[in-house]
Amino acid sequence: MNCNNYRKLIPDYEDGLLSDHKLANVDLHIRSCKECGEFARDVRNIATVLHDLPTAQTSRQFDGRLASRIAEIPARKRQILSDRMGWLLRNYAMRPALAMGAAAAITGGVFFWWHPITQTDASAAPDRVLVTHCVQQHRNYVGAQPLSDIAAQNLANQLDQTSLASSAVQMPGEGGF
Amino acid sequence: MLRNPSGRRNSYAASALILALTVAALPPTAAIGGPRVAIHAKAKVKRVAIPSQPSARLARPPAAVQDNYARTLLRQMLQAEQHVVLQGSQTTVLNRNGRSVTSEQQVLRNGSHAFRLEYTQPARLAGQLIIDNGRAFWHYSPASKRLEVGPSRVRRLRDRVPQVMRQIKQGVLAARYIGRDTVAGRPCAVVEISSGDLAKAPSRRFWIDVANGAQLRIDEFGDRGQLISSSYYTTVTYNPTIPKDAFKPPATPKDTHLASPPMSGPSLTVAQAQAQAGFAIQQPTYLPAGFQFQTASVSDFQKQKLVALRYANGLNVLSLFETKTGARADAPPRLLRPRRGVFVLAQSGLRLILVGNLIQSEMEKVVISVR
């Protein structure tokens, strides 16, 4: 067995899920192979960090909804999903992360169902950007008028550009253009 | 030494002489409110506080002064702007949201043919250069390595002078002689111009050099009489020697980013703009007194067509921008006012943005009249 094969077994080795025979083989290998030993240490550290994460508090209905959703999947797909998810589900350290990810997915789904994303065009562009563009175009036009103050118009444009860059838009509050 | 064309020299000198004699004949008035500047033309003047309200020491216009005289002064100022060549240090103060921002710049003007402005203060603007040679406009910012290039503004300004002079002559704008003052050591006549009742409409004051009609200071007031901005020369030299490359495009590093400033497109009629934009343009059915349609244009903004309709009375400009939205045409209209001077109306599948500096009630009347 080569290192690639051993590395596939290392997560189960860290979780104590291997048979005695395989466990002994993997243990012997990671003690003698520097790279696999480091890989095993990394897996162990990750599991520790995940274990220390705060547990997401799901609602009372979360488990029920998750079970219902799984029940809706055809049986064949369910088996495949179960097999592929088996490692994650069996891994106690991964459950909080899995719960948080599922909660985020459900929340995001509800949010985007409520606020559908529309096609991006100028109409969806932030009003602030469009309005600032119009104000600057207005000022540039006014600056080319007789009786106008070109220096003041330009200074006002400079201030607007600085404000927009700092995400604190300052529209001409005094009505001066 | 740059001289005026011989054909205009005599008439120009005559106008200046008449202007000077007329001002000298006027009864003396009380001091004009505002900053006092050094008499010595070359003295560097530090920033002075600009009063937030017109000075209480302003003289009432003498009974003998006619509005026609103020209009004459303004017309002569506009004529002088076409010919006067000057170089000077200029200070600009901008009041916004209760705070003042000040800049200092070196200005070189060759009549209405070319213009150069270089910022020296504040530090973040220092080195910025604006050049207009009558054909193109460049604005270079070394700090951001950005160069904006666009059509000439002095040319557009020159093209609009006759219209403004007609509007002044016709009395569309109210002009009032305020009195006399000194700017950069030069005796000036002060004229105030507005588009209506001073208490309700934006206005401007011009300090006009009595010797040649050059504009040496301009103050802009809002609809509530608040001082919005003030630009005044602290030093001025007439007919300076202009360096050969004064109005050439600025030299920039290779990694300078080239950009176009937010500018409207070429002047069009409404029908032409509608054809280019590809959607039915809406227009206001109400305009404040004196305002006329000036021009339409179409530009691109984020791959969408942006129509701009301009209405002006010679002093103030209203810009109505229109762009299509994804909203249904039968959706109820929505009116928003993000800040003073800007109204946003969503109706008939369009987003309409009205920009101007008139009083709020007039702006509202205009925007809700758009059909």
Contacts between the chains, C-beta under 8 A, distances in Angstrom:
chain1	res1	chain2	res2	distance
A	118	B	326	6.0
A	119	B	326	6.9
A	121	B	302	7.3
A	121	B	303	6.9
A	121	B	304	6.0
A	121	B	326	6.8
A	122	B	301	5.6
A	122	B	302	4.5
A	122	B	303	6.8
A	122	B	304	3.2
A	122	B	306	7.5
A	122	B	323	5.6
A	122	B	324	7.7
A	123	B	304	7.3
A	123	B	323	7.0
A	123	B	324	6.5
A	123	B	325	3.5
A	123	B	326	4.9
A	123	B	327	7.3
A	123	B	351	6.5
A	124	B	326	7.0
A	125	B	301	7.9
A	125	B	302	5.3
A	127	B	338	7.3
A	127	B	344	6.7
A	128	B	338	7.8
A	130	B	301	6.8
A	130	B	323	7.5
A	130	B	351	7.5
A	130	B	353	7.2
A	131	B	338	5.9
A	131	B	342	6.0
A	131	B	344	6.8
A	131	B	353	6.1
A	133	B	262	5.2
A	133	B	301	5.9
A	133	B	306	8.0
A	134	B	262	7.9
A	134	B	306	7.7
A	134	B	308	7.9
A	134	B	319	7.1
A	134	B	321	4.6
A	134	B	342	7.9
A	134	B	353	4.8
A	134	B	355	5.8
A	135	B	342	6.6
A	135	B	355	5.7
A	136	B	261	7.4
A	136	B	262	4.3
A	137	B	262	4.0
A	137	B	263	6.4
A	137	B	264	6.0
A	137	B	299	7.3
A	137	B	308	6.6
A	137	B	319	7.3
A	137	B	321	7.6
A	138	B	317	7.1
A	138	B	319	4.2
A	138	B	355	4.3
A	138	B	356	7.8
A	140	B	150	7.7
A	140	B	153	7.5
A	140	B	261	5.9
A	140	B	262	6.1
A	140	B	263	5.5
A	140	B	264	7.9
A	141	B	263	7.8
A	141	B	264	5.9
A	141	B	308	7.7
A	141	B	310	6.4
A	141	B	317	6.5
A	141	B	319	6.5
A	142	B	317	5.0
A	143	B	153	5.9
A	144	B	153	4.1
A	144	B	154	7.7
A	144	B	156	3.9
A	144	B	157	5.0
A	144	B	160	7.5
A	145	B	157	6.5
A	145	B	160	6.1
A	145	B	164	7.6
A	145	B	312	7.1
A	145	B	317	6.4
A	146	B	78	5.9
A	146	B	81	7.4
A	146	B	157	5.8
A	146	B	160	5.7
A	146	B	161	5.1
A	146	B	164	4.5
A	146	B	314	7.8
A	147	B	74	8.0
A	147	B	78	7.8
A	147	B	164	6.5
A	147	B	193	7.0
A	147	B	204	6.4
A	147	B	206	7.7
A	147	B	314	7.2
A	147	B	315	6.0
A	148	B	157	7.9
A	149	B	92	7.5
A	149	B	204	8.0
A	149	B	218	4.8
A	149	B	220	6.0
A	149	B	229	6.0
A	149	B	231	5.0
A	150	B	115	7.5
A	150	B	117	7.4
A	150	B	153	7.4
A	151	B	90	6.2
A	151	B	92	4.4
A	151	B	103	7.2
A	151	B	105	6.3
A	151	B	107	7.7
A	151	B	117	6.6
A	151	B	231	4.7
A	152	B	92	5.4
A	152	B	94	5.8
A	152	B	218	7.9
A	152	B	220	6.6
A	152	B	228	7.7
A	152	B	229	3.7
A	152	B	230	7.8
A	152	B	231	5.5
A	154	B	117	7.6
A	154	B	130	6.6
A	154	B	139	7.8
A	155	B	92	5.4
A	155	B	94	5.0
A	155	B	101	6.6
A	155	B	103	5.3
A	155	B	229	7.6
A	156	B	94	6.0
A	156	B	96	7.6
A	156	B	229	7.6
A	158	B	125	6.5
A	159	B	94	7.2
A	159	B	96	6.8
A	159	B	101	6.4
A	170	B	96	6.8
A	170	B	97	6.7
A	171	B	338	5.9
A	171	B	339	3.4
A	171	B	340	7.5
A	171	B	341	7.2
A	171	B	342	5.9
A	172	B	96	7.0
A	172	B	339	6.8
A	172	B	340	6.9
A	172	B	341	5.1
A	172	B	342	7.6
A	172	B	357	7.9
A	173	B	96	6.0
A	173	B	97	4.6
A	173	B	339	5.6
A	173	B	340	5.5
A	174	B	95	6.2
A	174	B	96	5.7
A	174	B	97	7.2
A	174	B	222	5.5
A	174	B	226	6.2
A	174	B	228	5.2
A	174	B	340	6.9
A	175	B	202	7.2
A	175	B	222	4.6
A	175	B	223	6.0
A	175	B	228	7.1
A	175	B	340	4.8
A	175	B	341	4.4
A	175	B	357	4.6
A	176	B	94	7.6
A	176	B	95	7.8
A	176	B	96	7.6
A	176	B	202	8.0
A	176	B	220	6.0
A	176	B	222	6.0
A	176	B	228	3.2
A	176	B	229	5.9
A	176	B	341	7.8
A	176	B	357	6.1
A	177	B	317	7.7
A	177	B	341	6.7
A	177	B	355	7.0
A	177	B	356	7.3
A	177	B	357	5.2
